[in-house]
Amino acid sequence: MITNYLKEYFKENNISQYEIERRTKIARSKINLSLNGKRKLTADELMKIAIAFDLDLNKIKGIIQTK
């Protein structure tokens, strides 16, 4: 699941939800709910995160396709 990938990435790189909010302009409340499985990330939010943190879009695509 994409949120598991993101949670692991943020944990490994010591990136806080505050930092995600700062770089993406996505509210921390939305980030928190999404990362804890209580809300789905929108495609726009996922793209903002991927761009802000230079994530591998092919890896994200692969995770989504295996779902």
Backbone hydrogen bonds, N-H to C=O, Kabsch-Sander energy under -0.5 kcal/mol:
donor,donor_aa,acceptor,acceptor_aa,energy
5,Y,1,M,-1.7
6,L,2,I,-2.5
7,K,3,T,-3.0
8,E,4,N,-2.4
9,Y,5,Y,-2.5
10,F,6,L,-2.9
11,K,7,K,-2.4
12,E,8,E,-2.9
13,N,9,Y,-1.7
14,N,11,K,-1.4
15,I,10,F,-2.9
16,S,14,N,-0.6
20,I,16,S,-2.1
21,E,17,Q,-2.6
22,R,18,Y,-2.7
23,R,19,E,-2.4
24,T,20,I,-2.3
25,K,21,E,-2.7
31,I,27,A,-2.2
32,N,28,R,-3.2
33,L,29,S,-2.3
34,S,30,K,-2.5
35,L,31,I,-2.9
36,N,32,N,-1.4
37,G,34,S,-1.5
38,K,33,L,-2.7
39,R,33,L,-0.9
46,L,42,T,-2.5
47,M,43,A,-2.3
48,K,44,D,-2.3
49,I,45,E,-2.4
50,A,46,L,-2.7
51,I,47,M,-2.7
52,A,48,K,-2.7
53,F,49,I,-2.1
54,D,51,I,-0.9
55,L,50,A,-2.4
57,L,55,L,-0.8
60,I,56,D,-2.0
61,K,57,L,-2.6
62,G,58,N,-2.3
63,I,59,K,-2.2
64,I,60,I,-2.4
65,Q,61,K,-2.6
66,T,62,G,-1.6
67,K,64,I,-1.0
